[in-house]
Amino acid sequence: MTKADIVNEIARSTGLEKAAVLQTIEKFMEVVKDKMAEGNNVYLRGFGSFVVKVRKEKTARNISKNTSLKIPAHTVPSFKPSRVFLDQVKKEVK
């Protein structure tokens, strides 16, 4: 499912204009990105959490050149689904 599919689904089910729905979704994503860039986590009860994780400094190897390099500590975005979300999506695969 793409962003356009989500916009169409929300517009169809709510009766709102597609342009308004798209603008709302774009603003939501912008706010989440901005807050996470500032180092804040975003919690959406019943859906999940957008969390900033810290990766420690580590040494990596370039096998072709037989050299090692240091990868500095850095942050990465992560998503942790809520228990309700997990239970709804989780299915047994046959």
MIGU-246249 format. One record per residue: x, y, z of N, C-alpha, C in turn; residue number from 1. Coordinates in Angstrom, 2 decimals, padded with zeros to 5 digits. Each point is the difference from the previous one (the first is absolute). Layout:
BEGIN
X, Y, Z, X, Y, Z, X, Y, Z, NUM
...
END
This chain:
BEGIN
000.85, -001.18, 000.00, -000.85, 001.18, 000.00, 000.90, 001.24, 000.00, 1
-000.32, 000.93, -000.86, 000.78, 001.23, -000.11, -000.70, 001.14, 000.72, 2
000.69, 001.14, 000.08, -000.59, 001.18, 000.63, -001.27, 000.41, -000.76, 3
000.04, -000.09, -001.32, -001.18, 000.36, -000.80, -001.17, -000.93, 000.31, 4
000.28, -001.27, 000.21, -001.06, -000.95, 000.37, -000.60, 000.36, 001.35, 5
000.85, 000.38, 000.94, -000.47, 000.39, 001.33, -000.88, 001.25, -000.10, 6
000.45, 000.99, -000.77, -000.78, 001.23, -000.19, -001.36, -000.34, -000.60, 7
-000.02, -000.84, -001.03, -001.27, -000.38, -000.64, -000.93, -000.71, 000.98, 8
000.55, -000.91, 000.80, -000.81, -000.76, 000.96, -000.60, 000.93, 001.06, 9
000.82, 000.90, 000.54, -000.50, 000.94, 001.03, -001.03, 000.95, -000.59, 10
000.28, 000.52, -001.19, -000.94, 000.93, -000.64, -001.33, -000.70, -000.28, 11
000.05, -001.25, -000.46, -001.22, -000.74, -000.29, -000.81, -000.28, 001.27, 12
000.70, -000.39, 001.07, -000.73, -000.39, 001.22, -000.46, 001.19, 000.85, 13
000.63, 001.16, -000.15, -000.39, 001.15, 000.81, -000.80, 001.04, -000.77, 14
000.08, -000.04, -001.32, -000.70, 001.00, -000.80, 000.77, 001.30, -000.15, 15
001.23, 000.04, 000.51, 000.84, 001.19, -000.14, 000.64, 000.03, -001.39, 16
000.41, 001.20, -000.40, 000.67, 000.13, -001.29, 001.39, -000.62, 000.06, 17
000.43, -000.57, -001.12, 001.31, -000.65, -000.06, 001.13, 000.98, 000.31, 18
-000.13, 001.23, -000.47, 001.04, 001.01, 000.22, 000.17, 000.28, 001.50, 19
-001.10, 000.09, 000.72, 000.06, 000.26, 001.44, 000.60, -001.18, 000.74, 20
-000.36, -001.21, -000.41, 000.54, -001.21, 000.63, 001.50, -000.09, -000.26, 21
000.41, 000.25, -001.24, 001.42, -000.03, -000.35, 000.79, 001.02, 000.80, 22
-000.53, 001.20, 000.13, 000.68, 001.06, 000.75, 000.14, -000.41, 001.47, 23
-001.02, -000.62, 000.57, 000.05, -000.44, 001.39, 001.03, -001.10, 000.20, 24
000.03, -000.97, -000.91, 000.98, -001.09, 000.10, 001.42, 000.54, -000.15, 25
000.20, 000.90, -000.96, 001.33, 000.60, -000.21, 000.45, 000.75, 001.25, 26
-000.90, 000.75, 000.62, 000.34, 000.76, 001.20, 000.30, -000.94, 001.16, 27
-000.76, -001.09, 000.13, 000.26, -000.99, 001.04, 001.41, -000.57, -000.14, 28
000.35, -000.40, -001.22, 001.34, -000.57, -000.22, 001.10, 001.03, 000.26, 29
-000.25, 001.24, -000.36, 000.98, 001.07, 000.23, 000.22, 000.21, 001.50, 30
-001.08, 000.01, 000.78, 000.10, 000.19, 001.45, 000.76, -001.17, 000.62, 31
-000.31, -001.22, -000.40, 000.69, -001.18, 000.55, 001.49, 000.08, -000.33, 32
000.35, 000.31, -001.25, 001.41, 000.10, -000.39, 000.72, 001.10, 000.76, 33
-000.63, 001.17, 000.12, 000.62, 001.13, 000.71, 000.25, -000.33, 001.46, 34
-000.99, -000.58, 000.66, 000.14, -000.33, 001.42, 001.07, -001.06, 000.22, 35
000.05, -001.00, -000.90, 001.03, -001.04, 000.14, 001.39, 000.56, -000.30, 36
000.09, 000.93, -000.94, 001.29, 000.64, -000.30, 000.51, 000.79, 001.21, 37
-000.94, 000.51, 000.81, 000.36, 000.71, 001.23, 000.37, -000.96, 001.13, 38
-000.21, -001.31, -000.22, 000.32, -001.00, 001.01, -001.18, -000.44, 000.84, 39
-001.19, 000.45, -000.36, -001.20, -000.36, 000.75, -000.65, -001.25, -000.57, 40
-000.65, -000.77, 000.84, -000.79, -001.15, -000.44, -001.45, 000.44, -000.19, 41
-000.71, -000.70, -000.88, -001.41, 000.31, -000.27, -000.81, -001.25, 000.34, 42
-000.96, 000.14, 000.92, -000.81, -001.12, 000.47, -001.44, 000.16, -000.48, 43
-000.52, -001.02, -000.69, -001.38, 000.00, -000.46, -000.69, -001.20, 000.64, 44
-000.77, 000.26, 001.04, -000.65, -001.07, 000.76, -000.88, -000.85, -000.91, 45
000.16, -001.31, 000.11, -000.77, -000.93, -000.79, 000.60, -000.27, -001.38, 46
001.03, 000.74, -000.37, 000.65, -000.19, -001.30, 001.46, -000.40, 000.17, 47
000.78, 000.86, 000.67, 001.40, -000.32, 000.21, 000.81, 001.23, 000.36, 48
001.31, -000.19, 000.06, 000.91, 001.07, 000.38, 001.09, 000.17, -001.05, 49
000.24, 001.24, -000.39, 001.13, 000.33, -000.85, 001.11, 000.41, 000.96, 50
001.06, -000.80, 000.07, 001.03, 000.16, 001.02, 001.35, 000.27, -000.66, 51
000.77, 000.90, 000.61, 001.37, 000.27, -000.44, 000.92, -000.91, 000.79, 52
000.72, -000.88, -000.71, 000.93, -000.93, 000.65, 001.43, 000.47, -000.22, 53
000.84, -000.24, 000.99, 001.41, 000.36, -000.09, 000.81, -001.24, -000.32, 54
000.80, 000.08, -001.05, 000.91, -001.08, -000.37, 001.39, 000.37, 000.52, 55
000.64, -000.93, 000.66, 001.33, 000.25, 000.56, 001.05, 000.06, -001.11, 56
001.14, 000.59, 000.33, 001.13, 000.01, -000.92, 000.47, -001.44, -000.20, 57
000.40, -000.34, -001.22, 000.49, -001.35, -000.24, 001.08, 000.02, -001.07, 58
000.74, -001.08, -000.05, 001.05, -000.16, -001.00, -000.52, -000.92, -001.09, 59
000.13, 000.45, -001.24, -000.42, -000.80, -001.15, 001.22, -000.38, -000.82, 60
-000.14, -001.00, -000.84, 001.12, -000.45, -000.83, -000.36, 000.08, -001.47, 61
000.96, 000.49, -000.78, -000.12, -000.03, -001.45, 000.83, -001.19, -000.45, 62
-000.66, -001.09, -000.30, 000.69, -001.25, -000.29, 000.84, 000.10, -001.28, 63
-000.49, 000.69, -001.02, 000.73, 000.08, -001.27, 001.32, 000.76, 000.14, 64
000.05, 001.01, 000.87, 001.23, 000.77, 000.21, 000.74, -000.43, 001.25, 65
-000.58, -000.92, 000.77, 000.57, -000.48, 001.25, 000.32, 001.15, 000.96, 66
-000.95, 000.90, 000.15, 000.15, 001.13, 000.92, -001.19, 000.03, 000.95, 67
000.18, 000.72, 001.09, -001.10, 000.19, 000.94, -000.29, 001.49, 000.10, 68
-001.24, 000.31, 000.32, -000.39, 001.39, 000.18, -000.98, 000.10, 001.14, 69
-000.02, 001.15, 000.61, -000.91, 000.24, 001.12, -001.29, 000.63, -000.51, 70
-001.11, -000.57, 000.42, -001.30, 000.59, -000.27, -000.41, 000.71, 001.29, 71
-000.14, 001.33, -000.06, -000.31, 000.74, 001.23, -001.40, -000.32, 000.54, 72
-000.21, 000.30, 001.27, -001.32, -000.16, 000.61, -000.98, 000.90, -000.75, 73
-001.20, -000.49, -000.20, -001.01, 000.77, -000.73, -001.39, -000.45, 000.42, 74
-000.98, 000.79, -000.40, -001.39, -000.32, 000.32, -000.71, -000.47, -001.27, 75
-000.99, -000.87, 000.19, -000.82, -000.49, -001.11, -001.46, 000.00, 000.41, 76
-000.91, 000.24, -000.94, -001.43, -000.08, 000.33, -000.45, -001.45, 000.04, 77
-000.98, -000.26, 000.86, -000.52, -001.35, 000.15, -001.49, 000.09, 000.30, 78
-000.73, -001.06, -000.35, -001.43, -000.06, 000.31, -000.26, -001.24, 000.82, 79
-000.70, 000.16, 001.11, -000.38, -001.13, 000.85, -001.53, -000.03, 000.06, 80
-000.61, -001.03, -000.61, -001.46, -000.07, 000.01, -000.55, -000.28, 001.40, 81
-001.21, 000.49, 000.26, -000.66, -000.25, 001.28, -000.45, -001.45, 000.07, 82
-000.32, -000.46, 001.18, -000.48, -001.38, 000.20, -001.30, -000.22, -000.78, 83
-000.89, 000.98, 000.01, -001.27, -000.10, -000.73, 000.28, -000.17, -001.49, 84
000.91, 000.80, -000.54, 000.39, -000.07, -001.40, 000.59, -001.38, -000.31, 85
000.92, -000.45, 000.83, 000.62, -001.31, -000.21, -001.04, -001.12, -000.01, 86
-000.89, 000.02, 000.98, -001.02, -001.04, 000.08, -000.92, -000.01, -001.21, 87
-000.28, 001.18, -000.54, -000.89, 000.10, -001.15, 000.68, -000.50, -001.28, 88
001.30, 000.23, -000.13, 000.72, -000.36, -001.22, 000.56, -001.42, 000.05, 89
000.35, -000.45, 001.19, 000.65, -001.29, 000.16, -000.92, -001.14, -000.42, 90
000.50, -000.83, -000.91, -000.77, -001.15, -000.47, 000.93, -001.20, -000.06, 91
-000.58, -001.16, 000.11, 000.78, -001.23, -000.15, 000.14, -000.30, -001.49, 92
001.22, -000.28, -000.43, 000.25, -000.31, -001.40, -000.04, -001.51, -000.18, 93
-000.73, -000.43, -001.01, -000.13, -001.43, -000.23, 000.89, -000.44, -001.11, 94
END
